[in-house]
Amino acid sequence: QIWDLDAYRDPFVRKHLFKASHKISGNRMGTEAFLASFLALEMKRAEQNPSNFDPLRLAYFDSLPTLEEFQEYHPILEERQLMSDILGRSMSHSVLQGYRNMVNSEYEGFAAVSSEFSNLISQNEYIRARLIVLTRALNVGTPGNEEVMPASFEGDEFRYQDLFLDELYSYYDLINVNLTEAGGQGCIALIPIADLFNHHPKNNVHFEYKRKQNDTG
């Protein structure tokens, strides 16, 4: 899986993007924005140096929708006037406008704090990654101690747990994201195959069940 914890640990993200905020509201970036930025960076790295990546990771990247494919069906990328004509002055139109503004504001916020990021990742590349996260990310809960057990801490579980909790709490201080069990929001992740379910607007997969009758009918 590719999850937001990977983003928070990525040296580039930590160095360049942790201070990013939305220009108008001043709010810090959400966890989905960090996952999208990391995904965009990883796909760029895979494009530039594929030999550094596992073949399965490369195959997963190749399977993800392109921006052109998103343009065929995702309302965020539709022409504004067309969507206004279709949705009118409805709640759906307000929600669409909100998402469109959010995605653009995220990229502008990241670009404002890091020219290195904007030089590496174009706005369209970020939008593609953001839509992938928006349509495919799953909530996977609070990370457990077994997730990142370093070899140097094997045999010293209690010390490791302290360090791991320190790491999780540090994200609350740094970027206002709480991943702990105490009121935390947990992590989100892109999980190959699992993220295929129930995201296409014209899906051809559905589930059915039949209740088993007991002896008394």
C-alpha positions, -999 to 999 in steps of 0.1 A, spaced: 0 0 0 9 36 -4 -3 57 25 -1 91 41 25 79 66 48 73 36 43 109 27 51 122 62 83 103 62 95 113 28 125 136 31 114 159 2 79 163 17 92 169 52 118 195 40 97 214 14 60 209 21 52 207 58 48 244 61 23 247 33 -11 262 39 -42 275 20 -37 311 9 -72 323 16 -81 305 48 -46 300 62 -55 264 71 -28 237 70 -30 210 43 -51 179 49 -37 144 49 -52 137 14 -31 166 0 1 152 15 -7 117 1 -14 133 -33 18 152 -33 38 121 -24 21 101 -51 29 127 -77 65 128 -66 68 90 -66 53 87 -101 78 113 -113 107 95 -96 95 62 -112 93 79 -146 129 93 -142 145 63 -126 124 32 -130 153 9 -120 149 22 -84 114 8 -81 99 -26 -76 82 -39 -109 49 -43 -91 50 -7 -80 57 4 -115 28 -18 -128 5 -2 -103 15 33 -114 8 23 -150 -26 11 -141 -37 44 -126 -60 67 -146 -43 94 -167 -54 130 -166 -69 125 -201 -90 95 -188 -102 116 -158 -112 143 -182 -137 119 -198 -158 116 -167 -147 135 -136 -168 167 -130 -139 186 -115 -123 187 -149 -154 196 -168 -158 231 -183 -172 254 -156 -201 268 -176 -212 234 -187 -214 222 -151 -232 254 -141 -257 248 -168 -262 212 -158 -263 216 -120 -277 251 -117 -278 267 -83 -278 234 -64 -260 219 -35 -242 196 -59 -228 226 -78 -216 241 -45 -199 209 -36 -183 206 -70 -170 242 -67 -157 235 -33 -137 205 -44 -123 223 -75 -112 253 -54 -97 229 -28 -75 210 -53 -63 242 -69 -56 258 -35 -36 228 -24 -13 230 -54 -9 267 -50 -1 263 -13 26 237 -20 40 258 -49 41 289 -26 64 272 -1 85 252 -25 97 262 -60 114 228 -60 80 211 -59 64 233 -86 95 227 -108 92 190 -104 54 186 -104 31 206 -127 -4 216 -117 -19 190 -140 3 163 -125 -8 172 -90 -44 173 -101 -41 138 -115 -26 125 -83 -52 143 -62 -80 128 -82 -65 93 -78 -65 99 -40 -100 114 -41 -115 84 -60 -94 55 -46 -80 62 -11 -93 40 17 -93 46 54 -71 20 70 -72 32 106 -45 40 132 -10 26 123 1 -2 146 36 -7 161 43 -36 137 41 -12 107 76 2 108 96 -19 133 132 -10 126 157 -38 129 177 -18 154 148 -19 179 140 -55 177 140 -70 212 132 -37 227 95 -34 220 86 -10 248 113 15 237 102 11 201 66 18 210 77 50 228 96 62 197 67 53 174 42 72 195 67 102 195 67 100 158 29 100 155 25 128 179 51 149 161 28 150 130 2 167 152 27 194 162 41 198 127 11 196 104 -19 193 128 -26 157 118 -35 132 146 -29 96 137 -31 82 172 -59 62 188 -68 91 211 -92 109 189 -71 104 158 -83 102 123 -62 73 113 -44 68 80 -56 67 44 -40 45 18 -40 34 -19 -42 -4 -19 -38 -21 -53 -69 -41 -64 -89 -30 -33 -89 6 -46 -106 -6 -78 -139 -13 -61 -168 11 -65 -151 41 -80 -161 41 -117 -192 62 -125 -205 34 -149 -194 4 -128 -203 -31 -140 -196 -48 -107 -222 -53 -80 -229 -76 -51 -259 -97 -44 -268 -120 -16 -296 -144 -7 -307 -149 28 -305 -186 38 -338 -200 50 -339 -218 83 -357 -251 89 -389 -233 100 -390 -212 68 
